[in-house]
Amino acid sequence: MAIMNVNPTRMELSRLRKRLATATRGHKLLKDKQDELVRQFILLVKKNQTLRQKMEQAIQDGMEKYVLASSSIPDHVLQEAFAIPLNTISLDVQSKTIMNMDVPVLNEVYEEEQGEENFSYGFMSTTSELDVSLSHLNTVLPQMLQLAEIEKTCQLMADEIERTRRRVNALEYMTIPKLTETIAYIERTLAEGERSNLTRLMKVIDIIETE
């Protein structure tokens, strides 16, 4: 690796040694951060996989119940039943910090107060099976928001891991080796200069003694 273009002086040597110490400490901190990010990322991926399987199973069960329930109800009755929703739901997006990184926190907000019977239709032309299927599907929304929150966090964390990895590699394979070789070059140059000065001094002493 090529050394840095610097003047081989003791002042420059002292400055580079300080830079090397700072770079070494920074490399250790970034490496520790990378390891912790990877550890938390693996935990989130496992949690994401478990939650996704649970949510997909819940949706499948709810859709099966809905198909069975709606099969005995005329289409125009279903259209009338779902024409006017009972609740309006909005999304509250906040954030929290993980390893100096902002990640989203998602919560659903009901603009109208939710009653015990969360249905926008009457019970004369529908069946209890439809009520059960809709109640089951209604419980999936919090899981979907939690899954979206975790997947977005995983995405942000993966990007942060990649950025941290590039910085660690830059310090480990470029900055620190270049500083180390430059310091070694300056030390060799200064040592050679000291030996040359000592040799000239000894020659001067020999000349003076012979006169």
C-alpha positions as CSV (number, residue, x, y, z in Angstrom):
1,M,0.0,0.0,0.0
2,A,1.3,3.5,-0.9
3,I,2.3,5.7,2.0
4,M,0.9,9.2,2.5
5,N,2.5,12.2,1.0
6,V,3.9,13.9,4.1
7,N,7.1,15.4,5.3
8,P,9.1,13.0,7.5
9,T,9.4,15.2,10.6
10,R,8.9,14.5,14.2
11,M,5.9,16.8,14.3
12,E,4.3,15.0,11.5
13,L,5.1,11.7,13.2
14,S,3.3,12.8,16.4
15,R,0.3,14.0,14.4
16,L,0.0,10.7,12.5
17,R,0.3,8.6,15.7
18,K,-2.6,10.6,17.2
19,R,-4.6,9.9,14.0
20,L,-3.8,6.3,14.1
21,A,-4.9,6.0,17.8
22,T,-8.2,7.8,16.9
23,A,-8.8,5.6,13.9
24,T,-8.1,2.4,15.9
25,R,-10.6,3.5,18.6
26,G,-13.1,4.4,16.0
27,H,-12.7,1.1,14.3
28,K,-13.3,-0.8,17.5
29,L,-16.5,1.3,18.3
30,L,-17.8,0.8,14.8
31,K,-17.0,-2.9,14.9
32,D,-18.9,-3.3,18.2
33,K,-21.8,-1.3,16.7
34,Q,-21.9,-3.5,13.6
35,D,-21.9,-6.7,15.7
36,E,-24.8,-5.4,17.9
37,L,-26.7,-4.3,14.8
38,V,-26.3,-7.8,13.3
39,R,-27.4,-9.4,16.5
40,Q,-30.6,-7.3,16.7
41,F,-31.2,-7.7,13.0
42,I,-31.2,-11.5,13.3
43,L,-33.6,-11.3,16.2
44,L,-35.9,-9.0,14.3
45,V,-35.8,-11.3,11.2
46,K,-36.8,-14.3,13.3
47,K,-39.6,-12.3,14.9
48,N,-40.7,-11.1,11.5
49,Q,-40.9,-14.6,10.1
50,T,-42.9,-15.8,13.1
51,L,-45.3,-12.9,12.9
52,R,-45.8,-13.2,9.1
53,Q,-46.7,-16.9,9.4
54,K,-49.1,-16.1,12.2
55,M,-50.7,-13.2,10.3
56,E,-51.0,-15.2,7.0
57,Q,-52.6,-18.0,8.9
58,A,-55.1,-15.6,10.5
59,I,-56.0,-14.1,7.2
60,Q,-56.5,-17.5,5.6
61,D,-58.7,-18.6,8.5
62,G,-60.7,-15.4,8.3
63,M,-61.2,-15.5,4.6
64,E,-62.3,-19.2,4.8
65,K,-64.9,-18.2,7.4
66,Y,-66.0,-15.2,5.3
67,V,-66.4,-17.2,2.1
68,L,-68.5,-19.8,3.9
69,A,-70.6,-17.1,5.6
70,S,-71.1,-15.0,2.5
71,S,-72.0,-18.0,0.3
72,S,-75.5,-18.0,1.9
73,I,-76.0,-14.3,1.6
74,P,-77.1,-12.6,-1.7
75,D,-74.5,-10.3,-3.3
76,H,-76.7,-7.2,-3.1
77,V,-77.2,-7.7,0.6
78,L,-73.4,-7.9,1.1
79,Q,-72.9,-4.7,-0.9
80,E,-75.5,-2.9,1.1
81,A,-74.0,-4.2,4.4
82,F,-70.5,-2.9,3.5
83,A,-71.6,0.3,1.8
84,I,-71.1,2.5,4.9
85,P,-68.2,1.7,7.3
86,L,-68.8,2.0,11.0
87,N,-65.3,3.2,11.9
88,T,-62.7,5.4,10.1
89,I,-59.2,4.3,10.8
90,S,-56.1,6.4,10.4
91,L,-52.4,5.6,10.9
92,D,-50.4,7.2,13.6
93,V,-46.7,7.2,12.7
94,Q,-44.1,7.9,15.4
95,S,-40.5,6.9,15.8
96,K,-38.1,5.4,18.3
97,T,-34.3,5.2,18.5
98,I,-32.3,1.9,18.1
99,M,-28.5,2.3,18.0
100,N,-28.8,6.0,17.1
101,M,-31.1,5.1,14.3
102,D,-34.7,6.3,14.0
103,V,-37.2,3.5,13.3
104,P,-41.0,3.8,12.8
105,V,-43.7,3.0,15.3
106,L,-47.1,2.4,13.7
107,N,-50.5,2.5,15.6
108,E,-54.0,2.5,14.3
109,V,-56.3,5.3,15.4
110,Y,-60.1,4.9,15.3
111,E,-61.7,8.3,14.6
112,E,-65.0,7.0,15.9
113,E,-65.3,5.1,19.2
114,Q,-65.4,1.4,18.6
115,G,-68.4,-0.3,20.2
116,E,-68.7,-3.9,21.3
117,E,-70.4,-4.8,18.1
118,N,-68.2,-3.4,15.3
119,F,-70.7,-4.0,12.4
120,S,-72.1,-1.4,10.1
121,Y,-75.1,-3.4,9.1
122,G,-78.3,-4.8,10.6
123,F,-78.7,-8.4,11.6
124,M,-82.0,-9.1,9.8
125,S,-80.5,-10.1,6.4
126,T,-77.1,-11.4,7.6
127,T,-75.9,-14.4,9.6
128,S,-73.9,-14.8,12.7
129,E,-71.2,-16.6,10.7
130,L,-70.6,-13.3,8.8
131,D,-70.2,-11.5,12.2
132,V,-67.7,-14.1,13.4
133,S,-65.6,-13.9,10.1
134,L,-65.5,-10.1,10.2
135,S,-64.6,-10.1,13.9
136,H,-61.8,-12.5,13.1
137,L,-60.4,-10.4,10.2
138,N,-60.7,-7.3,12.3
139,T,-58.0,-8.7,14.7
140,V,-55.5,-9.0,11.8
141,L,-55.0,-5.2,11.4
142,P,-52.7,-4.8,14.5
143,Q,-50.7,-7.7,13.4
144,M,-50.3,-6.2,9.9
145,L,-49.1,-2.9,11.4
146,Q,-46.7,-4.7,13.7
147,L,-45.4,-6.7,10.7
148,A,-45.0,-3.5,8.6
149,E,-43.1,-1.8,11.5
150,I,-40.7,-4.7,11.9
151,E,-40.1,-5.1,8.2
152,K,-39.3,-1.4,7.8
153,T,-37.1,-1.6,10.9
154,C,-35.2,-4.5,9.3
155,Q,-34.8,-2.6,6.1
156,L,-33.4,0.5,7.8
157,M,-31.2,-1.7,10.0
158,A,-29.8,-3.6,7.0
159,D,-28.9,-0.3,5.3
160,E,-27.2,0.9,8.5
161,I,-25.3,-2.4,8.8
162,E,-24.1,-1.9,5.2
163,R,-23.0,1.7,5.9
164,T,-21.2,0.6,9.1
165,R,-19.5,-2.3,7.3
166,R,-18.2,0.0,4.6
167,R,-16.8,2.4,7.3
168,V,-15.2,-0.5,9.2
169,N,-13.6,-1.9,6.1
170,A,-12.3,1.5,5.0
171,L,-10.6,1.9,8.4
172,E,-9.4,-1.6,8.6
173,Y,-8.1,-2.1,5.1
174,M,-7.2,1.5,4.0
175,T,-6.9,4.2,6.7
176,I,-5.2,2.2,9.5
177,P,-2.7,0.3,7.2
178,K,-1.8,3.5,5.3
179,L,-1.2,5.4,8.6
180,T,0.8,2.5,10.0
181,E,3.1,2.3,6.9
182,T,3.5,6.1,6.8
183,I,4.5,6.2,10.5
184,A,7.0,3.3,9.9
185,Y,8.4,5.2,6.9
186,I,8.8,8.4,8.9
187,E,10.5,6.5,11.8
188,R,12.9,4.8,9.3
189,T,13.7,8.2,7.7
190,L,14.3,9.8,11.0
191,A,16.5,6.9,12.2
192,E,18.5,7.1,9.0
193,G,18.9,10.8,9.5
194,E,20.1,10.3,13.1
195,R,22.6,7.7,12.0
196,S,23.9,10.0,9.3
197,N,24.3,12.8,11.7
198,L,26.1,10.5,14.2
199,T,28.4,9.3,11.5
200,R,29.3,12.9,10.4
201,L,29.8,13.9,14.1
202,M,32.2,11.0,14.6
203,K,34.2,11.9,11.5
204,V,34.4,15.5,12.7
205,I,35.6,14.3,16.1
206,D,38.2,12.1,14.4
207,I,39.5,15.0,12.2
208,I,39.8,17.2,15.3
209,E,41.7,14.6,17.3
210,T,44.2,14.0,14.4
211,E,45.0,17.6,14.1
